[in-house]
Amino acid sequence: MDKDSLYILKFKPILKEKIWGGSKLNTLLGKEAKGSSVGESWEISDVKGEQSVVVNGAFKGETLKNLLTFHREKLVGEKNFKRFGTKFPLLIKFIDAKEDLSVQLHPGDEIAKRKHNSLGKTEMWYVAQADENANIIIGFNQKVSPELYQKNVTNKTIKDILHYEPVSAGDTFFVYSGLIHAIGKGVLLAEIQQTSDVTYRVYDWDRKDTNGNYRELHQEDALEAIDFDNNADYKVSYDSKKNEVTDLVNCPHFVTNLVEVDTEVLLSHKKFNSFVIYVCVEGGAEIINEKQKIDITLGETILVPASINEVKVVSKGVKLLQTYI
C-alpha cells in the first residue's frame, strides 16, 4: 500500500437483524436490507468480527483494520494513533426501532477495560426521522436511590421511574456512560459511539425471541455502572445556521457538529489532527478535494483520512454530522 495514496473512503454497511428492528433502513435510507426486522446498519466498524470493508477506489475490498495497520497516522492522525494504536476508536450506526429497545446502559472506560478489555461506551444520537408520538427513554423522572432502583427492577416496574422524552427529526442527545436509556418504537436515528459492543440490559419488556427465550439481563453489571444522578443535560440545544458548522457534542471521546449546506462550503480539517467522518442525515451533496469528488446521500457515511486537510461540500440542501476526535 502506498502511504500517500489515501482518499475519502466509503464502506459496505453491516446490517443486523434485531428483535425490535424494522424496514426503514431499506425504505428510507436505501440500505439493501433483506427482511423486515433489520435494526442496525453499522456504517464504520472496527469491532472484532465486524470489520468494515471499503467499497470505493483502489482499496476496494480492504478492511478498515488493514488500512489502519498500514497507514497509521495518515489515516487517524498522530494523537489518535498514539492513543488508540491500530484500534479504530469510533463506531458509527443507523438504528431503526420498529419496537422499543431494551432499557439499558453502558459502562465507562474503567469498568469496560476491567471486565471486558474494551473501551467504554459513550454515545450520541441524532434523530433522522420519528413517527408521530415517538419517544425515547433517557434518565429517571425523579431522584432515584440504589434501593428504589432495585425495588423497581425486582418488581418489573422500572418503567414507572424512567423519563420519557418525545422526539422529532433533528433532536440530538448525549448518552454518556452510566445513563439509563432506551430508543423507543418509531425512531430512526444516527448513533456515534466509542468502539464498544458492551451493553447492560436492565429490562426487556418481558418479550421473547424467535426461539421463545427471554434475552439475557445484566442486573449486577448494570448496578455497578449506573449513574443515579438525575442529570438533565442529555438533550442537546442548538441553533443550526445554513452554510456554517454548528456545535452539537464535545466530549473526550468525540466531537460532533452539524453542517447544513445549501450552496457550497469549504471545511478545513487542519487543526483537528484527526480523521473526519461525515454522516448524511438529510438530502445529499458532493464532497470534493483536490484529487477526488464523491457523492454522499441520505443514509451514507464517509471517512476522510487525517492526511486530507480540507473538503468542499457542494449541495442544494444537505445536513451532515461531522465527527472527529
N, C-alpha and C positions, 0 to 999 in steps of 0.2 A: 504493500500500500504506500502511495506517495503521500508524505506528511503535509504537503502543501496543496493537496487536491480536495480538501473538504468543501462541501457545498450544503445548501439548505436541503434538509432530509425529510422525507415522508416515510411513514411506517405502516405496515399492514395491521389493521385493528385486530385485537384478540377479543373475540366475542364469547361471552359467558352466559349460559343459561342459569337462571335463578328461580327459586320457588315463587318469588314475588315479581319476576320480570314480565315485560310486555312486548309490544311490537313497534314502539315509537323510534327505536334506534334504526329500524328499517324505513318506516313510513315517513318520519320527519327528518332524519339525519342521513338517509341514503346508505346505511350500512347493509352489507349483504348477509343479513341475519336470517337464518333458517329457523322456523318455528315461531311460536307466539309467546315464549317466556324467556326472551333474551334480556337480561337485566343490566349487563355491563359491557361496555366497549373499552378495553384497555388500549389507549392511544399510544402511549410511550411507557414501556415497562422494562425494568431490569430485575424483576422478581425471579428467583430461581425457578426454572422450569417454565417460565412465561416470558421469554425473551422477544422483544420487538424485532422485526425484520424489515430492512429497508426495501421500499418498492420503487424508488426512482433513481436514475443516474447510474454512475459507474459502480457504486456499491450495492446495487440491487441484489438482494439475497443474503447480504451480510447481516449479522445480528448487531444490535446496539452494543453488546458486550465486546464483540470483536473490534468494533470501531473504537471503543474507549480504550481497549488494551493497546491498540497500535497508535492511536492519535493523542491520547492522554490530554495534556494541557491544551492542545489545539482544539479539542472538542469541548471540554468543560471549563477551561480557564485554570490558571495556575493555583489560585487559592482553593478552588473546589477539588482539584486533583490532590493537593496536599491534605485536604480534609477528609476526602472520601475514597481516594485511590481509584481503583477500577470498578467501583460500585456507583452506578448512576443514581443520584440521590432523590429523584422525584418520580412519582407515578402519576400519570395523567389518565383520567377516565371520563366517559359519559355514563350516566346511570339513569335507567328508566324504571320507575317504580309503578308497576300496574297495581300492586298491593303494597301495604305498609311493610317496610323493612323491620327487622327486629330492633327492639330497644337495646342499645349497645353503647360501648365506649371503648377507647383505645388507650394503651399505656404510653407514658412518656419515654424518653430515651433511656433513663436509668433502669426502669423495670424491664423494658423490652430487651435491653442488652443482657441483663442478668438472667432473664427467664427464657428468652427466645433467640439470643445472639442476633438481634435485629435492631434497626432503628425504631424509634417510637413512631407514633402516627398522629401528627398534627395535620389538619386538612382545612381546605376552604371549599365552599360551594357557590356556584353561580347558577341561578335558576334560568334555564333556557326556555322552558315552557311549563305551564301548570294548568291543569284542568280547573274548572270552577269549584270553589270551596276546598281546594287542595291546601294542605298544611304540612309542616314538619314538626317534629318533637325536638325541642332543644332546651336543655336545662330543666330546673324544677319550677313549680309555680308557687313555692313557698320556701322558707328556710327549712332544710332537711338535715336532721342528725343521722349518724350511722344507725341508731336504734330505730328511728322512724322508717328509714330506708329499708332495713332488714325486715321489719314487720310487714311492710307493703310487698316486698319481694316474696316472703313466705306465704302471704295471703293472696298472692297474684292480683293485687290491687295497685301495682306500681303505676299504672296509667293515671290513677287519681291524683298523683302528686307531680306529674310531668307538665311542662309548659308546652302548649300547642300554639304554633305561630302560623297564621295564614300567609301564603306566599303567592307571588305572581312573577312573571318574567322580569329579569333584571335584579331581583332580590339576591343579596350576597351575604354569606355567613362565614364567620371564622370559627372553626370547630377545633378547639385546642384539645390536647390530650387530657383525658380525665373527664371531659364534658359529656354527660349522658345525652343521647340523641337518637333520632330515627327519621329517615326520609319517608314521608307519607305518600299514600297512593295518589297517582295522578301527576306526580312531579318528575320532570326530566331536567337533569342538571349536569353541569360540568364540575368535576372534582379534581382539585390539585392537592397532592398529599406527599408526605415523605414516602420513600420506598419501603413499604412495610405492608404485610398482609395479616397483621395481628389484630383481631377483633375479639372483644369480650362481650358475648351476648348475655343480656340480663333477663329479657322476656321476649318470647316469640309468638305471642298471641294464641298460644295453645294449638298451633296448627301442625299438621303432619306433612312429611314429604311424600313423594310419589310411591315410596315403599311402605307408607303407613307409620313411619317413625318420626318422633319428635327430634328436632335438631338440638345439638349439644348446647347447653348453657354453661357459663363460666363464672359462677357467683363468687367464689373465693378470690379469683384473679381480679374480678371487677371491683370487689370491695377494697382491695389493696390500692387499685389505681384510680378510683373515682375521686372527683373534685366536688366536695359538698358546698363550696362557696357558690352562692346563687348569683353568679356574675352575669349581668345582662348585657355585656359588651360584645356579644357574639354576632349581632346584626350589624352589618357594615353600612354606614351612612355615607353617601357620596352624591355628587352632582356632576354628571357627565357632560362635557362640552365637546362638540364636534371638532375633529382635527387637532385634538390635544390628548395628552396622556393623563388619565385620571387615576389617582392612588386608590387602591382597594385594601390590600393587606400587606403589611410589612412586619415580618417576624424573623427570628434567626434561621428558620428552615426554608423560607422562600419569600420572595416579593412578587405580588401580583397586581397588575394595573389593568385598566380598561382603556382600549384605544378605539375610539369611534371616528370613522373617516367617511366623508362624502365627496372628497376631491383627491388630493394626494398629500402625503406627509412623509418627511424624511426622519427616520428614527435612528439615532446614534446609540450604539452599544458599547462604545469605547470605555466608558467609565465603569461598566459592570464587571469586567474581568470574569465573565461567565457565559455559558451557553444561554440562549434565549428561546423560550417556547412560545408559540402563538397558537391559540385555540380559537377557532371561529365559532362564535355563538349567535351570529346573525349576519345574513347577507353573504357577500363574497368579495374577494379582492385579488389583485395581482401583487405579489411580493417580488421586488426587483433589487438586485445588486449589480455590481459591475460585470459579473460573469454569468448571471442566471436570472431567469424570470419564471416564477412558479405561481400557479393559481391556488387559492385556498377558498373553500366554500363551507357553508354551514355544516358543522359536524366534523370538519377536518382539523388536523393538528400538524404543525411543522416544527422542526428543531433547527435553529440557526446556531452553528458552531461558534465557539468563542473567538475563533480566528477571523470571523466576518464582523467588521466594525460597524456597519450600518446597513439598513434596508430601507427601501422606499415602498410605502403602501399606497396603491392606486385603486380607488373604488368610487362607485356612485352611492355606496351605502354598505358599511360593514361594521361589526363590533367584534373586536379581538381581545381575548385575555392574553396579556403579555406577562410571562413568568420567567424569573431568573433567581439566582442565589447570590 
